[in-house]
């Protein structure tokens, strides 16, 4: 296995684990789409959705990079 293929396989495994840990089922509630992208190849490795509730209070979203 080449070094690039090994890196991409490890990145794919990590992306799958992250999405599996945070994703919630799509059930009609407001959702955020979470995507994991490999910055070296600009390839999306995994996508999932996270539900959130709107309760009238102001919420602040933070971007984590």
Backbone bond lengths (Angstrom), bond angles and torsions (degrees), N, CA, C in turn:
res aa  C-N    CA-C-N  psi(-1)  N-CA   C-N-CA  omega(-1)  CA-C   N-CA-C  phi
1 X - - - 1.440 - - 1.525 108.29 -
2 X 1.318 115.87 130.96 1.457 119.66 179.99 1.529 110.22 -71.09
3 X 1.314 115.57 162.42 1.466 120.62 179.90 1.524 111.08 -62.87
4 X 1.348 117.17 -39.26 1.465 120.31 179.23 1.523 111.46 -65.54
5 X 1.319 116.44 -42.07 1.458 120.19 179.23 1.527 111.17 -66.57
6 X 1.317 116.84 -39.14 1.467 120.83 177.54 1.527 110.69 -64.64
7 X 1.338 117.52 -41.63 1.457 121.29 177.91 1.518 110.95 -63.67
8 X 1.321 116.75 -44.42 1.457 120.51 -179.46 1.533 111.06 -65.94
9 X 1.325 117.98 -38.84 1.466 121.11 177.62 1.527 110.77 -63.92
10 X 1.321 117.25 -41.92 1.464 121.23 178.04 1.531 110.53 -66.01
11 X 1.319 117.06 -40.26 1.462 121.32 178.37 1.523 110.50 -64.74
12 X 1.327 117.33 -41.47 1.461 121.51 178.98 1.520 110.88 -63.17
13 X 1.314 116.89 -42.42 1.467 121.02 178.76 1.534 110.85 -62.68
14 X 1.321 116.44 -43.68 1.469 120.43 179.05 1.527 110.50 -64.66
15 X 1.327 117.84 -42.37 1.465 121.99 179.35 1.524 110.52 -61.92
16 X 1.319 117.39 -44.09 1.459 121.50 179.20 1.524 110.91 -62.23
17 X 1.323 117.33 -39.99 1.462 121.21 179.11 1.525 111.68 -65.63
18 X 1.320 116.82 -41.74 1.470 120.97 -179.70 1.529 109.94 -63.68
19 X 1.312 117.60 -48.21 1.461 121.01 -178.81 1.524 110.63 -64.92
20 X 1.310 117.78 -41.53 1.469 120.51 178.14 1.523 111.33 -61.37
21 X 1.318 117.32 -33.43 1.464 121.20 -177.82 1.529 112.65 -74.71
22 X 1.329 118.23 -30.21 1.464 119.84 -173.89 1.522 114.59 -110.49
23 X 1.311 119.14 -19.12 1.462 121.45 -173.67 1.523 111.99 -68.35
24 X 1.338 115.02 144.73 1.455 122.07 173.92 1.525 108.25 -123.03
25 X 1.338 117.34 156.60 1.472 119.16 179.53 1.527 111.67 -64.03
26 X 1.302 116.34 146.34 1.461 121.77 175.84 1.526 106.42 -77.29
27 X 1.335 117.04 115.56 1.461 119.79 -173.77 1.529 113.47 -137.16
28 X 1.314 117.49 24.24 1.457 120.56 177.16 1.523 114.68 92.75
29 X 1.334 118.14 -12.97 1.464 120.42 175.82 1.518 108.81 -76.11
30 X 1.349 117.37 163.57 1.464 119.35 174.51 1.539 109.72 -58.65
31 X 1.302 115.60 139.07 1.461 120.55 -175.14 1.530 110.90 -128.68
32 X 1.318 114.55 150.80 1.461 122.38 168.42 1.514 107.10 -110.93
33 X 1.315 116.67 137.52 1.461 119.98 175.44 1.524 108.05 -90.96
34 X 1.317 116.17 128.01 1.453 123.03 179.04 1.529 107.48 -109.85
35 X 1.305 116.58 124.24 1.462 120.54 179.50 1.521 109.49 -124.81
36 X 1.316 115.21 141.88 1.461 121.57 176.20 1.518 106.76 -112.38
37 X 1.331 115.84 123.45 1.457 121.53 -176.57 1.515 110.28 -121.78
38 X 1.318 115.68 137.02 1.464 121.45 175.71 1.529 107.39 -79.05
39 X 1.338 117.99 114.72 1.464 119.64 -175.94 1.525 113.83 -68.10
40 X 1.308 117.53 -22.83 1.468 118.99 -179.41 1.524 112.17 -74.92
41 X 1.338 116.52 -35.48 1.474 119.97 -177.73 1.518 112.47 -110.80
42 X 1.348 116.21 -5.75 1.464 122.20 -176.38 1.529 111.31 56.26
43 X 1.330 116.45 35.00 1.457 123.25 -179.89 1.521 109.45 -103.83
44 X 1.321 116.34 131.33 1.460 120.11 175.27 1.522 108.00 -74.84
45 X 1.331 115.61 123.44 1.458 120.83 -176.78 1.521 112.51 -95.45
46 X 1.321 118.07 -30.71 1.456 121.35 -178.46 1.524 109.77 -159.32
47 X 1.325 115.48 151.55 1.457 121.96 177.88 1.519 108.38 -138.71
48 X 1.320 116.24 140.57 1.455 121.17 175.52 1.516 109.20 -149.78
49 X 1.309 115.76 176.25 1.460 121.14 -178.95 1.517 109.77 -126.53
50 X 1.327 115.88 145.18 1.453 122.94 177.85 1.524 107.29 -125.89
51 X 1.340 116.11 125.71 1.462 120.98 179.75 1.521 109.83 -80.98
52 X 1.315 115.43 152.46 1.454 120.82 173.22 1.522 107.89 -141.39
53 X 1.314 116.19 157.25 1.452 121.67 -179.23 1.518 109.93 -109.65
54 X 1.311 115.60 144.78 1.456 122.18 177.36 1.523 106.37 -106.71
55 X 1.309 116.35 115.75 1.459 119.49 -177.85 1.526 112.65 -119.70
56 X 1.312 118.01 16.14 1.457 120.89 177.60 1.516 115.20 90.56
57 X 1.323 117.62 -16.99 1.466 119.75 177.76 1.520 108.87 -85.79
58 X 1.313 115.29 148.70 1.466 120.17 178.56 1.532 108.88 -68.13
59 X 1.287 116.38 133.48 1.453 122.63 178.28 1.520 108.53 -117.36
60 X 1.305 115.78 151.13 1.442 120.90 177.87 1.518 108.20 -118.92
61 X 1.317 116.90 126.08 1.457 121.80 175.56 1.516 107.91 -95.00
62 X 1.303 115.20 139.35 1.460 120.42 177.91 1.507 108.59 -119.25
63 X 1.307 115.51 139.31 1.451 121.76 175.33 1.506 108.48 -91.93
64 X 1.319 115.85 129.63 1.454 121.21 178.61 1.513 107.48 -113.40
65 X 1.321 116.17 126.49 1.459 118.58 -179.95 1.492 110.87 -122.72
